[in-house]
Amino acid sequence: MIIALRFSPAFAFVLNALISLVNLVSAQNALERYVQTDDDSFSWARKDMKTSGEFLVATVPFTSQTWRDNPWRHALLLVRPKEIRNPDIAFLLIAGSEPPESHLQTLKTLAAQGGAIAAVVSEVPNQPLYDGRVEDALIAYTLDQYLRTGDETWPLLFPMVKSAVRACDVIGALANSEFDQKINRFILSGASKRGWTTWLTAAVDPRVLAIAPMVFDMLNMKAQTEWTRKVYGHQSERIHDYTDADLIERIDEPRAVQLREWIDPYFHRARYTIPKLILLGTNDPYWTVDAMRHYWDDLPGHKLVFQTPNAGHGLGDGSDAMHSLAAFFEIIADNGSLPQLQWSVELGNTNATIQIQSDQPFKGARLWMAESADRDFRNDHWEAHPVKKGKQPGSAGVSIVVPRTGYRAFLMEAEFASPRGNHYKLSTQATVVPSAV
């Protein structure tokens, strides 16, 4: 017997809406669910606005959320240049516990070069928490709590991302109320844990137009930890907070697999079709020199990298990275064309070659190399070697001798000029020869 069910149009509409809602929720991950959940504690108020040279500088304290009974409070420092060429775009630097005023000169440079508002949000994350834990120790503790309890709100990256999203909300609201300026596009940057946050924020907020994550070279986390153990024989001492909590040892547990799908940017890579500038230091003690091998080729869209030689996790004095970051902001804000810098590496038994090709001319190119007896380049010095331009415009290439003993790391660097005449550098990823460990 067949029973025919008849629904009124109104009931069918409600049913379809409920089905759509269920499908939407199931398609979201825990990070998205957390960020998109309304929080009545979100609030902001302009505290101060003053003139500083050719800029207006506003200080805006705000509360982004309440996470696990802890109100997260931040200070937003916003800089508006006298000349606004690009009123619908803003730059946001995601920062930690340092005073936001320490970034004032950086913001002025970015605002002037981009012709747009530039701001920094502090206290990402709010810390210390849980018996004085900060930074990696705090993140590791919260990840361990998720693995133990299954409570999806535990991972600290979730409120860190929400802090950045709410900072964008504050920038837009302030610009609208104070300057009658409607901002709907953002370029994000941050360093280390804030670089991690930059990647994840771009995965959940469609207003993010471009990103420039700094000194976070850990996409594809499982492959990275396996490679680090193979190269060093152990994990980097700099991630001891994670190893002390046995997070690496539990990486294949069901909850850990789910967790990586939320917090490893590699799992969100399909969403990264936006322009990306990855800023790194060659001697960063957190990861291997060639960590990009585990994710670079899998990133879609326009991607660029600049590795500052001999700079480490702090990017040296930061000047070279700052020039590249400011040019990136300028070109995108002005709706210009970023260079398409591509490279190829051919590995032989006795020699390797590297060729670069750009669709835009560069002023010059250099080869950087470092030597290591044991493939651990964290404390090895990089030296520069001039490279002649190729016959084709925007090209250069060089051959590298593969050492008979030990290892040699190399990358190429090219210097460009932005449409407004500001010089900046881009590079290739680093390669190590011989390639076998």
RODO-2510 file (C-alpha; in nm, 4 decimals, decimal comma):
residues 437
     n   res          X          Y          Z
     1     m     0,0000     0,0000     0,0000
     2     i     0,1302     0,3426    -0,0955
     3     i     0,0423     0,6385     0,1221
     4     a     0,0578     0,9784    -0,0468
     5     l     0,1412     1,2652     0,1856
     6     r     0,0231     1,6119     0,0901
     7     f     0,1781     1,9213     0,2463
     8     s     0,0468     2,2732     0,2351
     9     p     0,2737     2,5230     0,0522
    10     a     0,3498     2,6949     0,3829
    11     f     0,4495     2,3691     0,5536
    12     a     0,6644     2,2677     0,2552
    13     f     0,8415     2,6046     0,2664
    14     v     0,9226     2,5646     0,6363
    15     l     1,0372     2,2052     0,5831
    16     n     1,2718     2,3046     0,3017
    17     a     1,4082     2,5884     0,5121
    18     l     1,4815     2,3505     0,7993
    19     i     1,6525     2,1054     0,5649
    20     s     1,8646     2,3879     0,4238
    21     l     1,9586     2,4971     0,7756
    22     v     2,0613     2,1431     0,8711
    23     n     2,2720     2,1157     0,5544
    24     l     2,4366     2,4501     0,6288
    25     v     2,5240     2,3536     0,9843
    26     s     2,6649     2,0181     0,8743
    27     a     2,8751     2,1894     0,6061
    28     q     3,0264     2,4254     0,8635
    29     n     3,3140     2,3200     1,0820
    30     a     3,3579     2,3978     1,4507
    31     l     3,5749     2,7012     1,3769
    32     e     3,3052     2,8575     1,1611
    33     r     3,0356     2,7722     1,4117
    34     y     3,2287     2,9397     1,6906
    35     v     3,3110     3,2540     1,4936
    36     q     2,9575     3,2966     1,3618
    37     t     2,7846     3,2467     1,6964
    38     d     2,6475     3,5761     1,8272
    39     d     2,8002     3,7051     2,1485
    40     d     2,6260     3,9855     2,3385
    41     s     2,9525     4,0890     2,5028
    42     f     3,0877     4,2303     2,1739
    43     s     3,1165     4,6072     2,2193
    44     w     3,3426     4,8972     2,1331
    45     a     3,3819     5,2679     2,2043
    46     r     3,6177     5,5275     2,0593
    47     k     3,8452     5,6479     2,3360
    48     d     4,0689     5,8984     2,1649
    49     m     4,1367     6,0537     1,8242
    50     k     4,4240     6,2860     1,7491
    51     t     4,6349     6,4167     1,4639
    52     s     4,9858     6,2798     1,4206
    53     g     5,1609     6,4449     1,1275
    54     e     4,9671     6,3619     0,8107
    55     f     4,7525     6,1049     0,9893
    56     l     4,4525     6,0739     1,2139
    57     v     4,5147     5,8207     1,4908
    58     a     4,2249     5,6662     1,6825
    59     t     4,2381     5,4396     1,9868
    60     v     3,9425     5,2050     2,0250
    61     p     3,9080     4,9662     2,3198
    62     f     3,6706     4,6810     2,2499
    63     t     3,5535     4,3444     2,3765
    64     s     3,5481     4,0801     2,1052
    65     q     3,3703     3,8010     2,2950
    66     t     3,3454     3,6034     2,6128
    67     w     3,5361     3,2773     2,5796
    68     r     3,4887     3,0173     2,8507
    69     d     3,3750     3,2862     3,1004
    70     n     3,6718     3,5085     3,0130
    71     p     3,5878     3,8441     2,8485
    72     w     3,8413     3,9109     2,5733
    73     r     3,9410     4,2778     2,5712
    74     h     4,1560     4,4435     2,3081
    75     a     4,2899     4,7794     2,1992
    76     l     4,2550     4,8773     1,8338
    77     l     4,4904     5,1440     1,7046
    78     l     4,3691     5,2870     1,3727
    79     v     4,5632     5,5175     1,1403
    80     r     4,3929     5,7133     0,8622
    81     p     4,6132     5,8960     0,6099
    82     k     4,5329     6,2442     0,4900
    83     e     4,5107     6,1131     0,1331
    84     i     4,2551     5,8342     0,1014
    85     r     4,2845     5,6741    -0,2408
    86     n     4,1104     5,3537    -0,1446
    87     p     3,8212     5,4189     0,0940
    88     d     3,6658     5,0717     0,0806
    89     i     3,9695     4,8736     0,1970
    90     a     4,1681     4,8499     0,5209
    91     f     4,4760     4,6717     0,6498
    92     l     4,4623     4,4834     0,9806
    93     l     4,7712     4,3680     1,1686
    94     i     4,6928     4,1027     1,4287
    95     a     4,9234     4,1471     1,7276
    96     g     4,9923     3,9956     2,0676
    97     s     5,0471     4,1507     2,4091
    98     e     5,2852     4,4280     2,3033
    99     p     5,1503     4,7865     2,3223
   100     p     4,9647     4,8690     1,9997
   101     e     5,1522     5,2014     1,9886
   102     s     5,4693     5,0041     1,9162
   103     h     5,3264     4,9444     1,5674
   104     l     5,2394     5,3097     1,4970
   105     q     5,5202     5,3735     1,2491
   106     t     5,4431     5,0487     1,0662
   107     l     5,0782     5,1519     1,0374
   108     k     5,1739     5,4961     0,9068
   109     t     5,3933     5,3388     0,6392
   110     l     5,1185     5,0996     0,5351
   111     a     4,8461     5,3650     0,5397
   112     a     5,0504     5,6116     0,3348
   113     q     5,1631     5,3564     0,0804
   114     g     4,8208     5,1936     0,0466
   115     g     4,6234     5,5179     0,0605
   116     a     4,3906     5,3488     0,3056
   117     i     4,3218     5,2904     0,6721
   118     a     4,5636     5,0622     0,8567
   119     a     4,5034     4,9270     1,2048
   120     v     4,6430     4,6888     1,4633
   121     v     4,4477     4,4794     1,7140
   122     s     4,6278     4,3820     2,0349
   123     e     4,5893     4,1017     2,2881
   124     v     4,5384     3,8148     2,0451
   125     p     4,5111     3,5983     2,2441
   126     n     4,4063     3,7435     2,5780
   127     q     4,6675     3,6049     2,8156
   128     p     4,7861     3,4796     3,0578
   129     l     4,5138     3,2243     3,1286
   130     y     4,4951     2,8908     3,3093
   131     d     4,7719     2,9126     3,5685
   132     g     4,9673     3,1817     3,3868
   133     r     4,9995     3,0106     3,0521
   134     v     5,0806     3,2241     2,7457
   135     e     5,1423     3,1789     2,3729
   136     d     5,2261     2,8198     2,2689
   137     a     5,1820     2,6865     2,6217
   138     l     4,8301     2,8279     2,6300
   139     i     4,7407     2,7017     2,2828
   140     a     4,8759     2,3542     2,3619
   141     y     4,6791     2,3408     2,6872
   142     t     4,3532     2,4237     2,5107
   143     l     4,4131     2,1699     2,2339
   144     d     4,4823     1,9058     2,4949
   145     q     4,1575     1,9986     2,6713
   146     y     3,9644     1,9487     2,3487
   147     l     4,1217     1,6072     2,2935
   148     r     4,0326     1,5082     2,6495
   149     t     3,6756     1,6430     2,6568
   150     g     3,5534     1,6751     2,2993
   151     d     3,4274     2,0266     2,3802
   152     e     3,4555     2,2122     2,0472
   153     t     3,4943     2,5536     2,2125
   154     w     3,8300     2,4701     2,3708
   155     p     4,0847     2,5345     2,0896
   156     l     4,2372     2,8788     2,1513
   157     l     4,2648     2,9449     1,7781
   158     f     3,8846     2,9841     1,7674
   159     p     3,8642     3,2955     1,9875
   160     m     4,1845     3,4259     1,8290
   161     v     4,0165     3,4156     1,4872
   162     k     3,6997     3,5703     1,6271
   163     s     3,9114     3,8539     1,7701
   164     a     4,0360     3,9336     1,4195
   165     v     3,6865     3,9137     1,2704
   166     r     3,5499     4,1462     1,5383
   167     a     3,8407     4,3851     1,4824
   168     c     3,7340     4,4097     1,1173
   169     d     3,3797     4,4821     1,2384
   170     v     3,5098     4,7632     1,4606
   171     i     3,7180     4,9154     1,1805
   172     g     3,4163     4,9166     0,9497
   173     a     3,1819     5,0625     1,2108
   174     l     3,4273     5,3341     1,3165
   175     a     3,5078     5,4338     0,9583
   176     n     3,1383     5,4553     0,8792
   177     s     3,0455     5,6617     1,1863
   178     e     3,3464     5,8938     1,1922
   179     f     3,4412     5,9321     0,8263
   180     d     3,1277     5,8270     0,6364
   181     q     3,3508     5,5603     0,4830
   182     k     3,2244     5,2115     0,3993
   183     i     3,4940     4,9460     0,4285
   184     n     3,4090     4,5990     0,3031
   185     r     3,7500     4,4531     0,2148
   186     f     4,0447     4,3719     0,4405
   187     i     4,4059     4,2672     0,4023
   188     l     4,5300     4,0754     0,7056
   189     s     4,8719     4,0040     0,8474
   190     g     5,0211     3,8769     1,1702
   191     a     5,3306     3,6959     1,2930
   192     s     5,3787     3,3490     1,4400
   193     k     5,0589     3,2506     1,6243
   194     r     4,9005     3,5598     1,4686
   195     g     5,0206     3,4371     1,1285
   196     w     4,8359     3,1146     1,2036
   197     t     4,5328     3,3270     1,2947
   198     t     4,5669     3,5182     0,9680
   199     w     4,5371     3,1993     0,7645
   200     l     4,2337     3,0765     0,9571
   201     t     4,0543     3,4116     0,9522
   202     a     4,0759     3,4154     0,5735
   203     a     3,9099     3,0738     0,5718
   204     v     3,5977     3,1970     0,7533
   205     d     3,5544     3,5681     0,6684
   206     p     3,4680     3,6470     0,3034
   207     r     3,5658     4,0126     0,3532
   208     v     3,9327     3,9129     0,3568
   209     l     4,0722     4,0196     0,0208
   210     a     4,4341     3,9122     0,0720
   211     i     4,6664     3,7844     0,3442
   212     a     5,0329     3,8193     0,4364
   213     p     5,0999     3,5673     0,7157
   214     m     5,4423     3,5999     0,8744
   215     v     5,6711     3,3331     1,0234
   216     f     5,4159     3,0536     1,0258
   217     d     5,5527     2,7737     0,8090
   218     m     5,3475     2,4856     0,9463
   219     l     5,0705     2,4152     0,6957
   220     n     5,0062     2,0427     0,6519
   221     m     5,0943     1,9770     1,0121
   222     k     5,1180     1,6008     1,0137
   223     a     5,3538     1,5970     0,7146
   224     q     5,5582     1,8739     0,8791
   225     t     5,6050     1,6855     1,2044
   226     e     5,6980     1,3660     1,0195
   227     w     5,9512     1,5534     0,8060
   228     t     6,1007     1,7368     1,1037
   229     r     6,1526     1,4093     1,2884
   230     k     6,3173     1,2628     0,9790
   231     v     6,5503     1,5619     0,9317
   232     y     6,6369     1,6414     1,2956
   233     g     6,5693     1,3045     1,4547
   234     h     6,3222     1,4767     1,6859
   235     q     6,0761     1,7660     1,6884
   236     s     6,2058     2,1216     1,7179
   237     e     6,2718     2,2249     2,0757
   238     r     6,0694     2,5391     2,0074
   239     i     5,7453     2,3406     1,9952
   240     h     5,8081     2,1631     2,3265
   241     d     5,4752     2,2878     2,4631
   242     y     5,3021     2,0695     2,2072
   243     t     5,5326     1,7695     2,2464
   244     d     5,5194     1,7941     2,6278
   245     a     5,1405     1,7627     2,6002
   246     d     5,1816     1,4560     2,3743
   247     l     4,9898     1,6322     2,0971
   248     i     5,2232     1,5025     1,8249
   249     e     5,2016     1,1470     1,9570
   250     r     4,8197     1,1640     1,9430
   251     i     4,8035     1,3217     1,5979
   252     d     4,6188     1,0251     1,4434
   253     e     4,3576     0,9852     1,7143
   254     p     4,0042     1,0516     1,5823
   255     r     3,9609     1,3780     1,7728
   256     a     4,3070     1,4937     1,6699
   257     v     4,2275     1,4255     1,3049
   258     q     3,9092     1,6315     1,3412
   259     l     4,1011     1,9052     1,5205
   260     r     4,3557     1,9313     1,2404
   261     e     4,0731     1,9781     0,9918
   262     w     3,9709     2,2849     1,1905
   263     i     4,3027     2,4474     1,2818
   264     d     4,5461     2,3369     1,0087
   265     p     4,5177     2,5941     0,7273
   266     y     4,6139     2,3213     0,4804
   267     f     4,2655     2,1720     0,5172
   268     h     4,1123     2,5089     0,4206
   269     r     4,3386     2,5586     0,1189
   270     a     4,0538     2,5494    -0,1347
   271     r     3,9398     2,8808     0,0139
   272     y     4,2765     3,0490    -0,0357
   273     t     4,2246     3,1659    -0,3916
   274     i     4,2926     3,5220    -0,2696
   275     p     4,6393     3,6779    -0,3124
   276     k     4,8889     3,5524    -0,0549
   277     l     5,2302     3,6843     0,0460
   278     i     5,4104     3,4475     0,2834
   279     l     5,6856     3,6176     0,4841
   280     l     5,9489     3,3941     0,6454
   281     g     6,3010     3,3958     0,7872
   282     t     6,5484     3,1342     0,6647
   283     n     6,6881     3,0460     1,0076
   284     d     6,3579     3,0030     1,1873
   285     p     6,4144     2,7511     1,4698
   286     y     6,0511     2,6359     1,4703
   287     w     6,0639     2,4359     1,1440
   288     t     6,2910     2,2981     0,8772
   289     v     6,4322     2,5308     0,6146
   290     d     6,2343     2,3579     0,3376
   291     a     5,9012     2,3269     0,5230
   292     m     5,7205     2,4887     0,2295
   293     r     5,7709     2,1691     0,0294
   294     h     5,4695     2,0265     0,2133
   295     y     5,2141     2,2841     0,1012
   296     w     5,3348     2,5404    -0,1537
   297     d     5,2383     2,3465    -0,4658
   298     d     4,8915     2,2770    -0,3224
   299     l     4,7981     2,6412    -0,2600
   300     p     4,5594     2,7779    -0,5240
   301     g     4,5449     3,1300    -0,6610
   302     h     4,8092     3,4012    -0,6646
   303     k     5,0877     3,3211    -0,4189
   304     l     5,4161     3,4921    -0,3423
   305     v     5,6863     3,4381    -0,0827
   306     f     5,9739     3,6382     0,0578
   307     q     6,2266     3,4736     0,2866
   308     t     6,4598     3,7111     0,4697
   309     p     6,8050     3,5483     0,4853
   310     n     6,9671     3,5114     0,8268
   311     a     6,6592     3,6589     0,9912
   312     g     6,5030     3,3814     1,1976
   313     h     6,1623     3,3908     1,3629
   314     g     6,1868     3,7657     1,4300
   315     l     6,2578     3,8530     1,0624
   316     g     6,5746     4,0370     1,1652
   317     d     6,5087     4,4096     1,1883
   318     g     6,1973     4,3522     0,9802
   319     s     6,2821     4,6175     0,7212
   320     d     6,3004     4,3914     0,4147
   321     a     5,9795     4,2117     0,5080
   322     m     5,8128     4,5466     0,5774
   323     h     5,8982     4,6765     0,2297
   324     s     5,7444     4,3662     0,0724
   325     l     5,4368     4,3851     0,2949
   326     a     5,3770     4,7536     0,2205
   327     a     5,4162     4,7012    -0,1546
   328     f     5,1748     4,4069    -0,1377
   329     f     4,9154     4,6286     0,0334
   330     e     4,9764     4,9169    -0,2054
   331     i     4,9386     4,7109    -0,5226
   332     i     4,6247     4,5311    -0,4078
   333     a     4,4613     4,8447    -0,2661
   334     d     4,5289     5,0315    -0,5909
   335     n     4,3892     4,7373    -0,7894
   336     g     4,7268     4,6867    -0,9525
   337     s     4,8960     4,3706    -1,0774
   338     l     5,1184     4,1708    -0,8486
   339     p     5,4131     3,9961    -1,0121
   340     q     5,3646     3,6368    -1,1171
   341     l     5,6970     3,4974    -0,9966
   342     q     5,7501     3,1331    -1,0823
   343     w     6,0514     2,9072    -1,0530
   344     s     6,1740     2,5627    -1,1444
   345     v     6,4452     2,3525    -0,9845
   346     e     6,6233     2,0670    -1,1603
   347     l     6,8154     1,8282    -0,9366
   348     g     7,1080     1,6214    -1,0638
   349     n     7,3704     1,4055    -0,8979
   350     t     7,6428     1,6706    -0,9131
   351     n     7,4571     1,9913    -0,9991
   352     a     7,1223     2,1581    -0,9454
   353     t     6,9765     2,4475    -1,1418
   354     i     6,7187     2,7046    -1,0446
   355     q     6,5372     2,9280    -1,2920
   356     i     6,3000     3,2126    -1,2116
   357     q     6,0534     3,3784    -1,4458
   358     s     5,8388     3,6831    -1,3760
   359     d     5,5757     3,8511    -1,5901
   360     q     5,7135     4,1828    -1,4631
   361     p     6,0750     4,2993    -1,4930
   362     f     6,2881     4,2997    -1,1797
   363     k     6,5801     4,5243    -1,0948
   364     g     6,8153     4,2424    -1,0051
   365     a     6,8453     3,8912    -0,8656
   366     r     7,0625     3,7157    -0,6103
   367     l     7,1278     3,3580    -0,5086
   368     w     7,1424     3,2893    -0,1358
   369     m     7,3145     2,9732    -0,0076
   370     a     7,3974     2,8119     0,3244
   371     e     7,6024     2,5037     0,4151
   372     s     7,5242     2,2420     0,6797
   373     a     7,6950     1,9213     0,7821
   374     d     7,3747     1,7631     0,9121
   375     r     7,0863     1,9280     0,7199
   376     d     6,9988     2,1437     1,0198
   377     f     7,0284     2,5001     0,8860
   378     r     6,8892     2,6821     1,1878
   379     n     7,2266     2,8240     1,2930
   380     d     7,4022     2,8360     0,9566
   381     h     7,4904     3,1599     0,7800
   382     w     7,3467     3,2418     0,4383
   383     e     7,5649     3,4200     0,1822
   384     a     7,4526     3,6150    -0,1242
   385     h     7,5832     3,5636    -0,4786
   386     p     7,4983     3,7881    -0,7745
   387     v     7,2991     3,6377    -1,0595
   388     k     7,2858     3,7743    -1,4124
   389     k     6,9511     3,8409    -1,5709
   390     g     6,8459     3,6007    -1,8430
   391     k     6,7921     3,6810    -2,2079
   392     q     6,4161     3,6766    -2,1613
   393     p     6,2744     3,9747    -1,9693
   394     g     6,2014     3,8876    -1,6080
   395     s     6,4183     3,5767    -1,6087
   396     a     6,7339     3,4562    -1,4364
   397     g     6,8962     3,1260    -1,3593
   398     v     7,2002     2,9699    -1,1989
   399     s     7,3628     2,6325    -1,1372
   400     i     7,4515     2,5061    -0,7887
   401     v     7,7100     2,2391    -0,7109
   402     v     7,5752     1,9519    -0,5037
   403     p     7,8240     1,9000    -0,2172
   404     r     7,9922     1,5611    -0,1826
   405     t     7,9544     1,5769     0,1934
   406     g     7,6995     1,7668     0,3940
   407     y     7,4121     1,9717     0,2530
   408     r     7,3574     2,3009     0,0728
   409     a     7,0385     2,5083     0,0907
   410     f     6,9595     2,7735    -0,1657
   411     l     6,6951     3,0158    -0,2827
   412     m     6,6745     3,3016    -0,5302
   413     e     6,5648     3,6545    -0,4554
   414     a     6,4459     3,9226    -0,6977
   415     e     6,3961     4,2932    -0,6341
   416     f     6,0967     4,4727    -0,7852
   417     a     5,9555     4,8238    -0,7890
   418     s     5,5875     4,8898    -0,7261
   419     p     5,3889     5,1143    -0,9633
   420     r     5,4525     5,3984    -0,7181
   421     g     5,8261     5,3333    -0,7204
   422     n     5,8610     5,1546    -0,3872
   423     h     6,1214     4,8795    -0,3945
   424     y     6,0494     4,5355    -0,2487
   425     k     6,1760     4,1788    -0,2675
   426     l     6,0283     3,8410    -0,3461
   427     s     6,1970     3,5027    -0,3379
   428     t     6,1612     3,1365    -0,4171
   429     q     6,1131     2,8673    -0,1586
   430     a     6,4301     2,7100    -0,0211
   431     t     6,5678     2,3868    -0,1664
   432     v     6,8219     2,1523    -0,0083
   433     v     7,0728     1,9368    -0,1995
   434     p     7,1293     1,6512    -0,1920
   435     s     6,7576     1,6012    -0,1490
   436     a     6,7813     1,2656     0,0271
   437     v     6,7979     1,2740     0,4060
***
